[in-house]
Amino acid sequence: MTARPPQSKTNGTHRPGPVAGLDPAAPYTSRLSARSGLFTELHQLLEGESKALPSADYRRLVVDENRLAKPSKAAREKLWKELKARYRLDAEDPLFAAFWAEWKRCTSEPERSLTAYVFFALNDRLVTDLGVELLYPLLRRAPAELRLADVLAFVERAHRAHPEARAWSDETRVAVAQKYTASIRDFGLARGTIRKTSVRPALYGAPVRLVVRALRLAGVAPLDMVQSPAFKLLCLDTTEVIDALGEMNRVGALRFRMQGDVVELDVRGA
């Protein structure tokens, strides 16, 4: 990733930026070793809500009201913890608020799935890097096989830049790889159970706008936005971003104008 927002350190420990997936110093986490992306559960939790809720209210829906139909309170508490880690789930959280704004503007299930995938990736540095470096070329060549061995090799190659991943057990690395490939299928970017093959996504307004919002939260300048590799999450090469934004402007999905080095980009009122 080339977009490098400001970094800060507190007592020698990295203070994460507002968008972990766009923060070069954000650590890799093994949260996927427990469960996949939980897209179905996220969809069920958000369905029917007219506005974003405080974190306590989402927790109440999951744990107290059992909206996701789990058999015990312990199971509901665990699911809540995992959903919260993956999707932030708080109206006061800037990245979740950006996601919610675009989720409500989606007009089809494929658009919702892709928007959720982008949010899931942007909240996890490992998922962002996998999406940009491993999954992106597979989406471009779709259908192409998404192999467990390739995900494992990616994590192993990352040990130098992310030594925290070196401490993971073999079982954890395999679980992360398995849950990652399952998640990609659940978000509609792959097909298959044992053997998974990539599915190239269509161009939709909501996920494009979410990437723009996230880049803005990360402090990326407008001219740098249109060159950001973050758009590879949507299967867009950096040379295609300007044309894609122009098409989104043409159909009214956002407002975009570029003249020389001056970029005007508005995702709110389109």
MIGU-381291 format. One line per field, with one value per residue (C-alpha): x, y, z; residue number from 1; chain. Coordinates in nm, 3 decimals. Layout:
BEGIN
xx: (X / ...)
yy: (Y / ...)
zz: (Z / ...)
i: (NUM / ...)
ch: (A / ...)
# end
This chain:
BEGIN
xx: (0.000 / 0.136 / -0.107 / 0.078 / -0.125 / 0.049 / 0.170 / 0.209 / 0.374 / 0.287 / 0.550 / 0.703 / 0.377 / 0.208 / -0.118 / -0.345 / -0.491 / -0.864 / -0.839 / -0.618 / -0.611 / -0.455 / -0.206 / 0.134 / 0.234 / -0.084 / -0.009 / -0.149 / -0.410 / -0.522 / -0.888 / -0.987 / -0.854 / -1.171 / -1.437 / -1.478 / -1.601 / -1.950 / -2.115 / -2.446 / -2.462 / -2.374 / -2.648 / -2.904 / -2.801 / -2.829 / -3.141 / -3.443 / -3.252 / -3.319 / -3.016 / -2.678 / -2.688 / -2.452 / -2.236 / -2.439 / -2.757 / -2.599 / -2.472 / -2.820 / -2.963 / -2.705 / -2.674 / -3.000 / -3.255 / -3.079 / -3.147 / -2.895 / -3.061 / -2.773 / -2.849 / -2.676 / -2.572 / -2.207 / -2.238 / -2.406 / -2.133 / -1.864 / -2.039 / -2.081 / -1.709 / -1.619 / -1.867 / -1.749 / -1.384 / -1.461 / -1.712 / -1.667 / -2.048 / -2.075 / -2.251 / -1.983 / -1.703 / -1.606 / -1.530 / -1.847 / -2.047 / -1.895 / -1.984 / -2.338 / -2.397 / -2.302 / -2.476 / -2.806 / -2.749 / -2.695 / -2.960 / -2.873 / -2.732 / -2.409 / -2.352 / -2.411 / -2.176 / -1.897 / -1.948 / -1.926 / -1.611 / -1.444 / -1.532 / -1.413 / -1.082 / -1.028 / -1.065 / -0.790 / -0.442 / -0.390 / -0.717 / -0.635 / -0.289 / -0.427 / -0.693 / -0.454 / -0.163 / -0.305 / -0.674 / -0.658 / -0.473 / -0.704 / -1.008 / -0.853 / -0.804 / -1.138 / -1.216 / -0.883 / -0.820 / -0.789 / -0.563 / -0.511 / -0.141 / -0.105 / -0.261 / -0.027 / 0.272 / 0.165 / 0.154 / 0.495 / 0.650 / 0.510 / 0.705 / 0.979 / 0.741 / 0.500 / 0.697 / 0.383 / 0.261 / 0.575 / 0.447 / 0.129 / 0.114 / 0.080 / -0.280 / -0.352 / -0.200 / -0.401 / -0.721 / -0.662 / -0.610 / -0.918 / -1.141 / -1.006 / -1.091 / -1.433 / -1.496 / -1.405 / -1.662 / -1.925 / -1.872 / -1.939 / -1.582 / -1.531 / -1.730 / -1.686 / -1.642 / -1.326 / -1.187 / -1.260 / -1.237 / -1.249 / -1.546 / -1.474 / -1.706 / -1.908 / -1.860 / -2.098 / -2.132 / -2.142 / -1.811 / -1.632 / -1.763 / -1.663 / -1.305 / -1.305 / -1.448 / -1.188 / -0.901 / -1.032 / -1.045 / -0.685 / -0.579 / -0.502 / -0.501 / -0.751 / -0.480 / -0.329 / -0.673 / -0.715 / -0.381 / -0.443 / -0.395 / -0.687 / -0.912 / -0.760 / -0.999 / -1.263 / -1.055 / -0.960 / -0.605 / -0.462 / -0.468 / -0.844 / -0.954 / -0.998 / -1.211 / -1.417 / -1.475 / -1.569 / -1.826 / -1.961 / -1.993 / -2.175 / -2.439 / -2.476 / -2.322 / -2.074 / -1.936 / -1.591 / -1.392 / -1.022 / -0.834 / -0.457 / -0.355 / -0.684 / -0.929 / -1.285 / -1.447 / -1.774 / -1.942 / -2.206 / -2.470 / -2.457)
yy: (0.000 / 0.346 / 0.560 / 0.629 / 0.828 / 0.991 / 0.749 / 0.811 / 0.626 / 0.622 / 0.483 / 0.294 / 0.129 / 0.206 / 0.393 / 0.262 / 0.508 / 0.533 / 0.281 / -0.015 / -0.146 / 0.180 / 0.209 / 0.066 / 0.013 / -0.165 / -0.519 / -0.838 / -1.002 / -1.365 / -1.289 / -1.490 / -1.806 / -1.823 / -1.753 / -1.621 / -1.278 / -1.340 / -1.157 / -1.341 / -1.249 / -0.886 / -0.871 / -1.014 / -0.771 / -0.464 / -0.570 / -0.357 / -0.087 / 0.265 / 0.425 / 0.331 / 0.246 / 0.291 / -0.010 / -0.091 / -0.120 / -0.360 / -0.567 / -0.575 / -0.701 / -0.981 / -1.083 / -0.988 / -1.010 / -1.296 / -1.157 / -1.400 / -1.705 / -1.853 / -2.128 / -1.984 / -1.653 / -1.762 / -1.825 / -1.486 / -1.310 / -1.476 / -1.388 / -1.028 / -1.001 / -1.137 / -0.919 / -0.610 / -0.684 / -0.729 / -0.449 / -0.197 / -0.162 / 0.181 / 0.484 / 0.704 / 0.522 / 0.719 / 0.416 / 0.234 / 0.552 / 0.567 / 0.204 / 0.251 / 0.548 / 0.336 / 0.019 / 0.209 / 0.332 / -0.016 / -0.125 / -0.495 / -0.788 / -0.803 / -0.433 / -0.497 / -0.795 / -0.599 / -0.300 / -0.526 / -0.689 / -0.351 / -0.256 / -0.593 / -0.550 / -0.187 / -0.283 / -0.549 / -0.489 / -0.855 / -0.876 / -0.553 / -0.679 / -1.015 / -0.839 / -0.601 / -0.838 / -1.192 / -1.171 / -0.879 / -1.062 / -1.361 / -1.137 / -0.992 / -1.342 / -1.479 / -1.757 / -1.839 / -2.072 / -1.923 / -2.175 / -2.226 / -2.284 / -1.941 / -1.769 / -1.960 / -1.866 / -1.501 / -1.498 / -1.665 / -1.412 / -1.132 / -1.238 / -0.983 / -0.687 / -0.835 / -1.034 / -1.069 / -1.329 / -1.536 / -1.617 / -1.780 / -2.158 / -2.373 / -2.442 / -2.069 / -1.996 / -2.275 / -2.156 / -1.798 / -1.916 / -2.138 / -1.869 / -1.609 / -1.815 / -1.900 / -1.531 / -1.435 / -1.688 / -1.554 / -1.201 / -1.326 / -1.295 / -1.670 / -1.985 / -2.338 / -2.527 / -2.737 / -2.571 / -2.201 / -1.990 / -1.613 / -1.410 / -1.066 / -0.804 / -0.549 / -0.176 / -0.041 / 0.304 / 0.215 / 0.026 / 0.286 / 0.564 / 0.369 / 0.343 / 0.719 / 0.787 / 0.560 / 0.727 / 1.062 / 0.939 / 0.821 / 1.170 / 1.089 / 1.392 / 1.394 / 1.361 / 1.065 / 0.907 / 0.853 / 0.669 / 0.460 / 0.083 / 0.051 / 0.044 / -0.294 / -0.429 / -0.358 / -0.513 / -0.170 / -0.113 / 0.225 / 0.321 / 0.254 / 0.451 / 0.785 / 0.628 / 0.442 / 0.761 / 0.935 / 0.665 / 0.694 / 1.069 / 1.012 / 0.790 / 1.017 / 0.779 / 1.049 / 1.381 / 1.377 / 1.628 / 1.632 / 1.909 / 1.879 / 1.818 / 1.950 / 1.681 / 1.747 / 1.439 / 1.439 / 1.115 / 1.261 / 1.433 / 1.235)
zz: (0.000 / -0.083 / 0.115 / 0.441 / 0.692 / 0.986 / 1.251 / 1.621 / 1.901 / 2.268 / 2.506 / 2.214 / 2.117 / 1.788 / 1.826 / 1.549 / 1.301 / 1.230 / 0.945 / 1.032 / 0.675 / 0.553 / 0.838 / 0.736 / 1.099 / 1.206 / 1.326 / 1.180 / 1.402 / 1.412 / 1.485 / 1.177 / 1.339 / 1.553 / 1.291 / 0.940 / 0.840 / 0.989 / 0.701 / 0.739 / 1.108 / 1.032 / 0.771 / 1.013 / 1.285 / 1.064 / 0.877 / 0.958 / 1.145 / 1.021 / 1.184 / 1.325 / 1.696 / 1.990 / 2.066 / 2.380 / 2.174 / 1.923 / 2.213 / 2.361 / 2.031 / 2.012 / 2.378 / 2.550 / 2.268 / 2.087 / 1.742 / 1.593 / 1.755 / 1.952 / 2.208 / 2.516 / 2.663 / 2.652 / 2.278 / 2.232 / 2.432 / 2.222 / 1.896 / 2.007 / 2.084 / 1.741 / 1.553 / 1.740 / 1.657 / 1.286 / 1.228 / 1.516 / 1.552 / 1.708 / 1.561 / 1.716 / 1.533 / 1.218 / 1.002 / 1.105 / 1.041 / 0.691 / 0.632 / 0.762 / 0.532 / 0.230 / 0.352 / 0.359 / 0.004 / -0.141 / -0.389 / -0.432 / -0.237 / -0.442 / -0.365 / 0.008 / 0.007 / -0.161 / 0.070 / 0.374 / 0.236 / 0.191 / 0.550 / 0.680 / 0.497 / 0.596 / 0.962 / 0.940 / 0.803 / 0.716 / 0.520 / 0.335 / 0.238 / 0.130 / -0.074 / -0.246 / -0.303 / -0.324 / -0.407 / -0.651 / -0.931 / -0.885 / -0.928 / -1.242 / -1.384 / -1.261 / -1.243 / -1.079 / -0.788 / -0.440 / -0.269 / 0.102 / 0.040 / -0.120 / 0.182 / 0.415 / 0.200 / 0.205 / 0.586 / 0.605 / 0.367 / 0.584 / 0.892 / 0.837 / 0.816 / 1.070 / 1.326 / 1.539 / 1.288 / 1.345 / 1.695 / 1.561 / 1.589 / 1.279 / 1.381 / 1.404 / 1.063 / 0.900 / 1.072 / 0.957 / 0.599 / 0.605 / 0.752 / 0.509 / 0.202 / 0.347 / 0.412 / 0.056 / -0.065 / 0.178 / 0.047 / -0.307 / -0.437 / -0.476 / -0.543 / -0.418 / -0.093 / -0.108 / -0.422 / -0.438 / -0.753 / -0.775 / -0.897 / -1.040 / -0.886 / -1.076 / -1.021 / -0.756 / -0.603 / -0.231 / -0.200 / -0.415 / -0.193 / 0.119 / -0.002 / -0.063 / 0.283 / 0.444 / 0.258 / 0.374 / 0.736 / 0.699 / 0.596 / 0.232 / 0.001 / -0.291 / -0.558 / -0.373 / -0.335 / -0.707 / -0.712 / -0.401 / -0.422 / -0.178 / -0.485 / -0.567 / -0.305 / -0.571 / -0.850 / -0.984 / -1.100 / -1.003 / -1.372 / -1.383 / -1.078 / -1.252 / -1.526 / -1.265 / -1.066 / -1.389 / -1.462 / -1.107 / -1.163 / -1.492 / -1.332 / -1.028 / -0.771 / -0.661 / -0.774 / -0.930 / -1.126 / -1.202 / -1.377 / -1.371 / -1.011 / -0.872 / -0.765 / -0.652 / -0.499 / -0.304 / -0.195 / 0.037 / -0.169 / -0.493)
i: (1 / 2 / 3 / 4 / 5 / 6 / 7 / 8 / 9 / 10 / 11 / 12 / 13 / 14 / 15 / 16 / 17 / 18 / 19 / 20 / 21 / 22 / 23 / 24 / 25 / 26 / 27 / 28 / 29 / 30 / 31 / 32 / 33 / 34 / 35 / 36 / 37 / 38 / 39 / 40 / 41 / 42 / 43 / 44 / 45 / 46 / 47 / 48 / 49 / 50 / 51 / 52 / 53 / 54 / 55 / 56 / 57 / 58 / 59 / 60 / 61 / 62 / 63 / 64 / 65 / 66 / 67 / 68 / 69 / 70 / 71 / 72 / 73 / 74 / 75 / 76 / 77 / 78 / 79 / 80 / 81 / 82 / 83 / 84 / 85 / 86 / 87 / 88 / 89 / 90 / 91 / 92 / 93 / 94 / 95 / 96 / 97 / 98 / 99 / 100 / 101 / 102 / 103 / 104 / 105 / 106 / 107 / 108 / 109 / 110 / 111 / 112 / 113 / 114 / 115 / 116 / 117 / 118 / 119 / 120 / 121 / 122 / 123 / 124 / 125 / 126 / 127 / 128 / 129 / 130 / 131 / 132 / 133 / 134 / 135 / 136 / 137 / 138 / 139 / 140 / 141 / 142 / 143 / 144 / 145 / 146 / 147 / 148 / 149 / 150 / 151 / 152 / 153 / 154 / 155 / 156 / 157 / 158 / 159 / 160 / 161 / 162 / 163 / 164 / 165 / 166 / 167 / 168 / 169 / 170 / 171 / 172 / 173 / 174 / 175 / 176 / 177 / 178 / 179 / 180 / 181 / 182 / 183 / 184 / 185 / 186 / 187 / 188 / 189 / 190 / 191 / 192 / 193 / 194 / 195 / 196 / 197 / 198 / 199 / 200 / 201 / 202 / 203 / 204 / 205 / 206 / 207 / 208 / 209 / 210 / 211 / 212 / 213 / 214 / 215 / 216 / 217 / 218 / 219 / 220 / 221 / 222 / 223 / 224 / 225 / 226 / 227 / 228 / 229 / 230 / 231 / 232 / 233 / 234 / 235 / 236 / 237 / 238 / 239 / 240 / 241 / 242 / 243 / 244 / 245 / 246 / 247 / 248 / 249 / 250 / 251 / 252 / 253 / 254 / 255 / 256 / 257 / 258 / 259 / 260 / 261 / 262 / 263 / 264 / 265 / 266 / 267 / 268 / 269 / 270)
ch: (A / A / A / A / A / A / A / A / A / A / A / A / A / A / A / A / A / A / A / A / A / A / A / A / A / A / A / A / A / A / A / A / A / A / A / A / A / A / A / A / A / A / A / A / A / A / A / A / A / A / A / A / A / A / A / A / A / A / A / A / A / A / A / A / A / A / A / A / A / A / A / A / A / A / A / A / A / A / A / A / A / A / A / A / A / A / A / A / A / A / A / A / A / A / A / A / A / A / A / A / A / A / A / A / A / A / A / A / A / A / A / A / A / A / A / A / A / A / A / A / A / A / A / A / A / A / A / A / A / A / A / A / A / A / A / A / A / A / A / A / A / A / A / A / A / A / A / A / A / A / A / A / A / A / A / A / A / A / A / A / A / A / A / A / A / A / A / A / A / A / A / A / A / A / A / A / A / A / A / A / A / A / A / A / A / A / A / A / A / A / A / A / A / A / A / A / A / A / A / A / A / A / A / A / A / A / A / A / A / A / A / A / A / A / A / A / A / A / A / A / A / A / A / A / A / A / A / A / A / A / A / A / A / A / A / A / A / A / A / A / A / A / A / A / A / A / A / A / A / A / A / A / A / A / A / A / A / A / A / A / A / A / A / A / A / A / A / A / A / A)
# end
